[in-house]
Amino acid sequence: MSAQLISDTAPLGAIIRYSDGTPRPPERHRRKLQAWERHNNTGRLVKKMPGRRTGEITFPGSFTLHEGDYGTKAVIVLKVFKSFSVDSDLTFTVIERPAVGSVLVLSRSGDAGELVHVADSRPAAEEWLSRHGYPDAVLHEVTADEVAADHVEGRAA
């Protein structure tokens, strides 16, 4: 699936795999493996940005994946995100979609909003939000209609 198709059809909260199509090097080749992992990994879709035009310059749309958090115990020291242009030549696959009934916690409404958490239920989302403090947060419950519309239109991966 192309980057443009991911941007157009994949729902926020989906787990996306991206690949450049090259085989994984053996574990013993640490540097080659690290380089390979920069172009072959997975992440959760947390943000979509539409393309825009400023004067005579056109900027293509993009999307951002959250690849992971690093830290110790309950303290996150580093969050790793990776953004892709819709022009990317990598291959993308939707591995998992958010479950029906799960609740997406967005940092704010509108295009500037970013997914910050996926909860199993509204009470779980509200409890998480009370501990993490996003004052402009928006809760969005994933419905069966959204999932069904994705499959009916032939956009399922």
C-alpha positions as CSV (number, residue, x, y, z in Angstrom):
1,M,0.0,0.0,0.0
2,S,1.3,3.5,-0.8
3,A,2.0,6.3,1.7
4,Q,-0.8,8.3,0.0
5,L,-3.3,5.4,0.6
6,I,-2.3,5.2,4.2
7,S,-2.8,8.9,4.6
8,D,-6.2,8.8,2.9
9,T,-7.7,5.6,4.4
10,A,-5.9,4.3,7.6
11,P,-7.6,5.4,10.8
12,L,-5.7,7.0,13.7
13,G,-4.6,4.4,16.1
14,A,-3.9,1.8,13.5
15,I,-0.6,-0.1,13.7
16,I,1.3,0.4,10.4
17,R,4.3,-1.6,9.1
18,Y,6.6,0.1,6.6
19,S,9.3,-1.5,4.5
20,D,11.8,-0.8,1.8
21,G,11.6,-4.4,0.6
22,T,15.1,-5.4,1.4
23,P,15.8,-8.6,3.5
24,R,16.7,-8.3,7.1
25,P,20.4,-8.7,7.7
26,P,21.7,-11.2,10.2
27,E,21.9,-10.2,13.9
28,R,25.7,-10.3,13.9
29,H,25.8,-7.3,11.4
30,R,24.8,-4.7,14.0
31,R,25.4,-1.6,11.8
32,K,23.6,-3.1,8.8
33,L,20.7,-4.2,11.0
34,Q,20.4,-0.7,12.5
35,A,20.4,0.9,9.1
36,W,17.8,-1.7,7.9
37,E,15.5,-0.9,10.9
38,R,15.4,2.8,9.9
39,H,13.5,1.8,6.8
40,N,11.7,-1.3,8.1
41,N,9.7,-1.0,11.3
42,T,6.2,-0.5,12.8
43,G,4.4,2.2,14.6
44,R,1.0,3.5,15.6
45,L,-0.6,6.2,13.4
46,V,-0.9,9.3,15.6
47,K,-1.2,12.2,13.2
48,K,-2.2,13.1,9.6
49,M,-1.4,16.4,8.0
50,P,-3.0,17.4,4.7
51,G,-1.0,18.9,1.9
52,R,-0.9,22.7,1.8
53,R,0.2,25.4,-0.6
54,T,2.1,28.6,0.5
55,G,2.5,31.0,-2.3
56,E,3.9,29.1,-5.2
57,I,5.3,26.3,-3.0
58,T,3.2,23.1,-2.5
59,F,3.9,20.9,0.5
60,P,2.7,17.3,0.2
61,G,0.6,15.7,3.0
62,S,2.3,13.6,5.6
63,F,1.5,11.3,8.5
64,T,3.4,10.4,11.7
65,L,3.9,7.1,13.4
66,H,4.7,6.6,17.1
67,E,7.4,3.9,17.1
68,G,7.9,3.6,20.9
69,D,8.8,5.0,24.3
70,Y,12.1,4.6,26.1
71,G,12.6,5.0,29.8
72,T,12.6,3.2,33.1
73,K,9.6,2.0,35.1
74,A,6.9,4.8,34.9
75,V,9.2,7.5,33.6
76,I,9.3,8.0,29.9
77,V,12.5,9.7,28.9
78,L,12.2,9.5,25.1
79,K,9.3,9.2,22.7
80,V,10.2,8.1,19.1
81,F,8.1,9.4,16.2
82,K,8.7,9.1,12.5
83,S,7.0,11.2,9.9
84,F,6.5,10.2,6.2
85,S,5.5,12.3,3.2
86,V,2.7,10.9,1.0
87,D,5.4,10.8,-1.7
88,S,7.4,8.2,0.2
89,D,8.6,5.2,-1.9
90,L,8.3,2.8,1.1
91,T,5.6,0.1,1.2
92,F,3.1,0.4,4.0
93,T,0.7,-2.2,5.5
94,V,-2.0,-1.8,8.1
95,I,-1.3,-4.5,10.7
96,E,-4.1,-3.7,13.1
97,R,-6.9,-1.3,13.3
98,P,-8.3,0.1,16.6
99,A,-11.0,-2.2,18.1
100,V,-14.6,-1.2,17.9
101,G,-15.5,0.4,21.2
102,S,-12.0,1.6,22.0
103,V,-11.5,5.3,22.7
104,L,-8.9,7.5,21.0
105,V,-7.6,10.3,23.2
106,L,-6.6,13.2,20.9
107,S,-4.5,16.1,22.2
108,R,-7.0,18.7,20.7
109,S,-9.6,18.9,18.0
110,G,-9.0,19.6,14.3
111,D,-6.1,19.0,12.1
112,A,-3.6,20.0,14.8
113,G,-4.8,17.1,17.0
114,E,-2.6,14.2,17.7
115,L,-3.4,10.8,19.1
116,V,-1.9,10.5,22.5
117,H,-3.5,7.3,23.9
118,V,-5.8,4.4,22.9
119,A,-8.0,3.1,25.7
120,D,-10.3,0.1,25.9
121,S,-13.3,2.1,27.1
122,R,-14.5,5.7,27.8
123,P,-14.0,5.3,31.6
124,A,-10.4,4.0,31.0
125,A,-9.7,7.0,28.7
126,E,-11.1,9.4,31.2
127,E,-9.0,7.9,34.0
128,W,-5.9,8.0,31.8
129,L,-6.6,11.6,30.9
130,S,-7.0,12.6,34.6
131,R,-3.5,11.4,35.3
132,H,-1.8,12.9,32.2
133,G,-3.4,16.3,31.9
134,Y,-4.3,17.3,28.3
135,P,-6.6,20.3,28.9
136,D,-7.9,20.5,25.3
137,A,-8.2,16.7,24.8
138,V,-11.0,15.2,22.7
139,L,-12.3,11.6,23.2
140,H,-13.4,9.7,20.1
141,E,-15.0,6.3,20.3
142,V,-14.3,3.9,17.5
143,T,-17.6,2.7,16.1
144,A,-18.6,-0.4,14.1
145,D,-19.8,1.9,11.3
146,E,-16.3,3.3,10.9
147,V,-14.8,-0.1,10.6
148,A,-17.6,-1.4,8.3
149,A,-17.2,1.6,6.0
150,D,-13.5,1.0,5.8
151,H,-14.1,-2.6,4.6
152,V,-17.1,-1.9,2.4
153,E,-15.2,0.7,0.4
154,G,-12.5,-1.8,-0.3
155,R,-9.9,0.1,1.7
156,A,-9.0,-2.7,4.1
157,A,-5.5,-3.8,4.1
